[in-house]
């Protein structure tokens, strides 16, 4: 029996052995080891500096290091030469696309994915915060292009904001730069056992690179020259550390623990499913005959012909075309498998079930079977509004929407939102108004859809409490992700509506870095300047005088809607009145977004009093 025991102990000992890089000192002042390839001697692949137990990269204090990124602190410094940005570019690292680089002394103001006013408020204590511009990459991976930043003709590099999971949680890390890193070369032989090798080709230096990381259930830096990968003691996939047992005994113990874990998981799943079914039953009982029909998963599979005709796909799941037994065409939104108890799903079902309006999508039924969930809507043959705004295939063709149609769509959406805010017994705040969530029927009448982020509150409540941010960047009101701008309320939907209507009028996204003229990149700022100076709006398809009036009305109303302070925005009831009224009765609003800082006297402009009559 000694041989099996010794063999078992040998395996355990070998699995815990770490290989140190003999020529790389990875400790700063005797503190804990930094992960390879970082270190404090010339033999380290990515050299760092150490001073008074504080670690630095390129002279900037290090905040944290993860498997694929390193975060450093960067002070907001007035008039720092823009060439200093080059210190953030090394042979093995560069700023990722998740950074917004803050610049100063620019000949032409550059727009921010983060509202300029937010930036100003974050740094207003500094005397030089009056001329901050931004540079953001319009992509979802890769690195900030140094040459593109230099081409902005800005003279100074002020600071940076790291947008960590911005679309999901709204976390903004101020005075922080996120750097992606890699090693030059290719994978074979560099990563340790139980590690994954990601090959990286970056245009920063034009050479191939790679990065090692441990597989799930293992911890370490993943490199043969570093600590390699060892089993995570906290992971449920760990091999039990059994001392003095035979291999057979260890195996039996492992099987027993595995069965126990499996039973616990199954029991937990049963509890979650039970709670979910209780939520569904409670919902059905509360709504009685008004509740939408509940379908089984087999029903959903049958009505979609086994999910044959996909209409679209998003982060939530996929939408398929289907047909009910009575022949009615439907859109079936099949949600990704969820591990929750169905509260968010029931929230969407409950929100739409409370509605009955020509400009709000009709929910015909739903499916809830454990993790399999689906929503069955009326079918909208013209799809979503975004394809008629941004799709280049529709420009200058008969399928492009005329101004009268755009105006009617705008008015319909406004009426639908007014109904959600005031027409229901319970006020519904949507929190995700954008072109993608506006569906069009065969006559291009709009329907507000996708209530997954909606929040219900009593009609008398004008302010809601909310943890984190919800919505889509570019349409989210400033107060949703930064409470210093005001309280979250129905006015947050008004802001989203305004940003959407501006895109409808401009026929483009509000931030478009592909525009040849830098001054036109941020459409709200550019169009306001055109209005203010009385210049031609240069909008597509404006042919008649009626087109011109409708375009100006839509733009003026939307500029009122995107005022920074929620109290300066009209209610949706007032928005409907403005759209239905004459163009001559609409005053020009204060400029909502500025490339220079927001002045207090502008935010308290007398012209804001025009909206008082329309407030709740």
N, C-alpha and C positions, 0 to 999 in steps of 0.2 A: 504493500500500500504506500510505501514511501515515495516510489517513483511518481505516481499521479499527483501526490501532494506537492512534491518539489516542482513538477512540471507546471502545476497551477500557480504556485507562488512565482515561478520564473516568468510566466506570462503576465501576471499582475505587475511585477517589477519592471519588466521591459516596456509595458504600456505606459508607465509613468516616467520613463527616462526622458529628459529634455536635453537637446543638443544646443550648447551655447556657441555663439559666434566668438571665437577666441580673440579676434582682433577688433571687436566692437563693444565699447563700454556703453551699456544701456541704462545706467543709473545716474541721476542728477543729485549730487550731494549725498549719496548713500541712501536715497529714497528707493521706492519700488521701481522695478525694471520697466522700461518702456518697451512696447512691442517692436520686434524686428519688422521693418528695416531701419527703424529710427534709433539714433544713438548719439553719443557725445564724443566720439573719437573719429579719426580720419578713416578708420576701417569700416565705418557704417555707411550703408547705401544712401540714406538720407540723413545727413549730419545736422544735429541740433546744437544749441548753445545752452550752457547752464550758468546761472548767476544767483547766488543766495537761495539755492534750492528752487528757483523759478526757471522753467525751461522756455526757450525761445526758438523760433524758426524765422530766419531772415530778419532778426531783430524784433519780431512781434511775439508777445506772450502767447503761449499755447494754452488753450482752454480744454480741449479733449482730443483724443485720437480713437477712431473706430476702425472697423475692418476696411472701409473704402474711403474714408475722409478724415481730415484733421481740421479742427476749428481753432482759429487764432483771434486774438483781440486786437482791434485797431482803433486807436483814439481818433476822435473827430478833431482834425487839425486844420486851421485856417491857412489858405494859400500854400499848402504843401504842393510842390511841383508834381504835375501829372506823371512825369517820368518815374516817380517813386513807386508807381503801381507795378513797375517791372520787377520789384523785389518779391512780388507774390508769384512770379513765374520762375520755376527752377527746372533743372534737368528731369526731375521726377514728380513735379507737382504744379498745379495751376488752379485758379479760382473756378469753381463749377458754375453752371448755368443758374443755380439757385441763389446767386448773389445779385443784389442791386447795388451797383457801384455809384457812389455819390460824388458828384463833380461840382466844380465852381468856375467862375469867370469864363463862361462859355459865350462865344459869339452868337450862337444860335441855341436857344433853350432846348434841351432834350427831355422827352416825356418819361414818366415813371409808370411801371406796372403797379407800383404802390402809389396811391394818390399823393401829389406833391404837397398838399396841405398836411397830410399825416407826417411827412418827412420834416416839414417846417416845425410842427408842434413838438417833435421829438428832440430837435436841436435848437429851439428858439432861445435857450439861455446863452448861446454863443453869439457874439456881436457880428460874426460873419455869416450867419445863417440866412441872410437875405437873398442870396443868389444861388441856392442849391439846385442843381439839375441831376438827372439820373441816367444811368445806362443799364438796361436789362436785356438779356438775350431772349429772343422770341423763339424758344425751343424747349424741349422737355428732356434733354440730356446733353452731355458734353461740357464744354468749358467756355468761359468768357474769352472772346477773341481780343487780344491786346491791341492789335492794329486797328480794329474797329473802334475801340475806346479812344485811341489817339486821334482818329479821324473825326471825332466830334468837335475838334478844335477848342476843347476846353483846356484851360491853363492849369487847373489845380485838382488834385485828388483829395477829397475831403474825408470820406469814411466809407463804410459799407453796411448794408443790412442783409442778413441771411434769412431767406424765406424758407424756414424749416416746415415741411408739410403744410404749406400755406393754404391750399385748397381744402384741407381736411380739418385742421385744428386752428388755423389762424394765428399760429405762433410766429412772431417776428423777433429775430434776435438782433438787437441793435449793437452797432460797433463791432460786428463780428464778420469775418470772412471764412467761408467754407472752401477748403482746398481738397480737390481730389488728388490722389497720389498713385504711383505705379513704379515698377522697376523696368528698366530697359532690357530687351531681349525677349525670349519666348519661354513657354511653360516647362517643357520636359526637364525633369531633374531638379527643379527649383522648389517645388512644393513638397511638403511632407506627406506621409501616409495619412489618410482620412482628411485630406484637404481638397478643396476645389480650386482650379486655376482659371481665372478670367483673363482672356486675351484682350488687350486694349490697344487700339490704334488711335493716337491723338494727333490732331493737326498742330498741337502746340510745338512739337519738335519733329513731326513727320516720321518718327521711327516707331516700330512695334514695341509694345510693352505688355506687362502682365501684372496680375495681383493675386496673391494666394489668400484663401480664407478657409476656415474649418467647416466641415459638414455639420448639419444639425445634430445635436447630441454631443458635440465635441467643442472644446475651447482651446485657445492658444492663438499664435500669430499665423500658423499655417506654413511657415517656411522651414526648410531643412536646416538652414543656417541660423535659425532662431529657436523658438521653443517647440515648434511643431504643433501637433494637435493631440490632446488627451481627452478622455471621456469627461463630460461635465457631470460632476457629482449631484447637481441639482436636477439633471435631466431624468425623466422617467424611463429613458432608454438605457440608463446605466446598467452595467453588469454588477450585481450585488457583490460587495467586498466581503467575502466570507473567508475567515481565517481558521485554519485547522480542520476544514471540512474536505471531504473528498470531492472530486469533480462531479460525481454522480449526485452527491448531496447538494452541491452548489447549483447544479442544473435543476434539481427538484425544487429548491428554494426559489430559483428564478422563475420556474413555471408557476409556482404558487403565487408569487408576487405579481407575475403577469396576469394570471387569472383574476387576482384581486383587483388589479388596476382596471382590467376589462369590465369586470362586474360593476365597479364604481362608475366607470364611464357610461355603461349602459343604464345604470340606475339614474345618473345625472341627466342623461338624455331623456329618460322616461319622465323625470320631474319637469324638465323644460317643456317637453311636448304636452304634458298635462296642464301646465300653466298656460301654454299657448292656446290649447283647446278651451280652457276655461275663459280666456280672454275672448275667443271667438264666440263661445256660447253666450257670454255676457253681452257682447255686442249685438248678436242676433236677437236676444231677448229684449234689449233696450229699444231696438229699432222696429221689432215686430214685422209687420207687413211691408214696411218701408225699407227694410234691409235688402241689399242686392242678393241675387241668388248665389248659393255656394255650390261650386262644382268640384268633382273629384279630379285627381291628377289624370286618370284615364280619360275623363271627359275632355280635359284640356288637350291631351295628346290626340284625341280623335278629332276635335274641332280644328286643330292646326295641321291635320294630316301628318302626324309625327314630326311636327316642327319643320315643315318643308320649306315654307316661304318666309325667309327672314326679312323684315322691313328695316331693322336698324339694331344697333348695339351700343351700350354705354357701360359705365362703371357699375350700374345697378344690375345689369343683366342684358337680355335680348328681347326684342319685340317681333312677334310673328303675325302674319295675316292668317285669319281663321274664319270659320263659318259656323253659326249656331244651327241647331236642327231645323229651325224655321226658315233657314236660308239667309238670315241677316249676316252681313260681313262684320267682322270684329277685328280689333287689334289686341293681341294677347301679350301682355308684358310679363315675361317669365323672369323672376328675380333670381340672382345668384344664391346658391345655398347659404342659408344663414344659420348661425349657431345660437342666436338669441331666442327669447321666448315669444317673439312675434309682436312686441309692443309697437315698433316702428311701422310694421306692416299694417297692423290694425289701425294705427294712427292715420295712415294714408286712406284706408278703406273708410274709416269713420269721417274723415275730412270731406271726401268727395260725396259720401252718402248724405251729408247735410245740405248739399247744394242742388239747385234746380234752376239753371239759367242758360240762356241760349249761347252765352260765351264762355261757359265752363263745360269741360268734357263730361260726358255721361258714363258712369260706371255701371256696367250691365251685370257683372258678377265677379267672383273671386274664387281662388282655390287655396286652401290651407291644409296641407298634409305633412306634418313634421317640418322638414327643411324644404319641402317643395311648395313654393308659393307663386301665385300668378294673379294678375289683375286683367279682367276682360272689359275693354272699352269699346265704344262705338268706333267704327272704322272711319278714318279721315283720308279720303283718296288723294289729297294734295300734300300729305305729309306735314313736315314741320316748316315753320317760317324761315329758318336759317338757310335752307337750300335756295330760296328766292332772293336772299340778300347777298350771300357771299359766293354762291356757285358761279364761276366764270362762264359755264356753259349757257347760263340763262341770260347773260348780258347781251343787249342789242338783239334780242330775239323776241318772238311773239309771246313767249312764256314769261317774259320779264313783267313785273307788276307795274301798272300805271299809277300815277300819283293819287288819283281818286280812290283806287283800290287800296293803296298803302294807307291813306287817310282813314278809310272805312275800317280797315283792320286795326289801326291805332285806336279809333273810337270804340270798337268792339272790345278790345282788351281792357281799355279804361273802364268801360261799363261792367265787365266781368270782375275786375278788381274792386270796383266800388261795391258791387254786390257782396263779394267775399268779406269786405271790411265792414259793411253796414247793413246789407240786406238779409243776412242770416240771423237766426236767433243767437248763434254763437259766432263771434268774430273769428275769421280764419286769416291768419297771416301766412303768405305763401313762402317767402324767403328764397325763392329760386326762379324769379321771373327773368327769362332770357329767350331769345328767338327759338332755341331748340325745344323749349317747353310750350310753344304756341303751335297748335295744330290747325290745319285749314281744311274745311270741307270742300265739296265740289264747287261751291260758289265763292270760295275764298273767305268764308266767314270764320273768324278765329275762335278757338276754344283753348282756354287755359288748362294745362295738364300738369302731371307729375307733382303730386302733393306729398312726396316722401319727406321733405324738410319742413312741411307746414306745422304751424303751432296754433292751437285753439285757445281762445280766451273769451271772457265775457265781453259783451258789447261796450259796457261802461268802462272797461279797462283800456287805457291807451298806451300803457307801458308794460312790457313783458320782461320776465327774468329769463336769462338764457346762459348756459355754460358753453364757452367756446364760441367759435364762429360757424355759421352755416350759410351756404350759398356758393356762388361761383365767382372767383376773382375776376374783376372787370365789371361786374354788375352789383357786387356787394356794397352796401352803404358803409361809409366810414365808421359809424357808430357800432356796426355789427362786429368788427374786429378790434376796435379801439374805443372803449367807453368814454374816453375824454371828450369825444365829439358830441356826446349826448346819449339819451336813453334809446334802447331798441324798441321800436313800435311799428304801427302800420305805415309810418312815414318811411320805413326802411324798404318796403315794397315800392313806394312811390319813386325812390331813388333808382331802383333796378329798372322800373318801367321807363324812366327818363333816359337811362343809358341805352336801353334797348331801342327806343324810338330814334335816338340819334344815329344808331347803326342802320336803322331802316331808311332814314332820310339820306344818310351818306352813302348807302350801298356798299359799306365796308365795315371792318371792325374799327372800334374807336381808337385802338392802338395798332398801327400797321407799319412795321419797320421796312416793308418793301416799297413804301412810297418814295419816289425819287427826291422830292423836296423835303428836307428835314423839318421845316416849319409846319408841314402838313401831317407829320407822323401821328400826333395826338389830335384827333378830329374835334372833340369838344372845344379845345383851346383855339384851334384854327378857325372853326366856324363862328365862334364868338367874336373873334377879331374881324372877320368879314362883315358880320352884322353891325358891329360897333362903328366900323369905318364906312358903312354904306356901300361896300364893294359887292361885286357879283358873287353869289354863293357857289357858282361853278358846280352845280349838282347835275347828275346825269338825268336825262329824259325830261327835263323841264322845257316844255314846248310852248304851252299856252299861258296866258295870264292867270288862269285858274290854277294851273300847276304851280306857278310861282307862289301864289297865296297859300295854297295847301302846304307847300314845303316850308315856307316861313312860319306858318302857324305851328306845325309839328316841331320845328326846331326851337321856337320860343317857349313852347309849353315844356319840352324836354329839358331845356336849360333851367327853367324854374324848378323842375323836379329833382335836379341833381345838385341843388344848393347844399353846401357842406353841413350847415346846421339843420337838424331835422325840423326845427320850429319854423324855418324859412321856406320849407317846402309846402305846397298845397296838399290838401287831402285829395283822394281820388274823386270825391264828389265835385270838388272845385276843378279838378283836371277835366272832367267831363264837360263842365260848364265852359271852360276855356276853349276846348276843342269845338264845341257847338256854337260858340259865340263868334263875333267878327274879329278879323285880324287887327283892325284898327283899335280895338279895345284892349289889346295885349301890350303892356309896356315891356321894354327890354329889361330882363332880370339882371341882378349883379353878376359879375363873372364868377362862376362857381369854382373853377380850378385855375390856379395861377402857376406860372413858371417861377415867378418871384413869390415871396411869402404872402400869406393872407394877412391883410391889415385889419385891425379890429374895426376901424371905421367903415370898411367895406362890408364886413359881416353884419354890422348893425345899420346897413344902408336904409334910408327912408323908403326906398322903393319896395322894400320887403313888406311894408304895411299893406300893399295891394292884396296880399294873401290872407289878411286877417279875417276877411269875411267868409273864407272857405275853410277855416279850421274847425276841428271838432271840439 
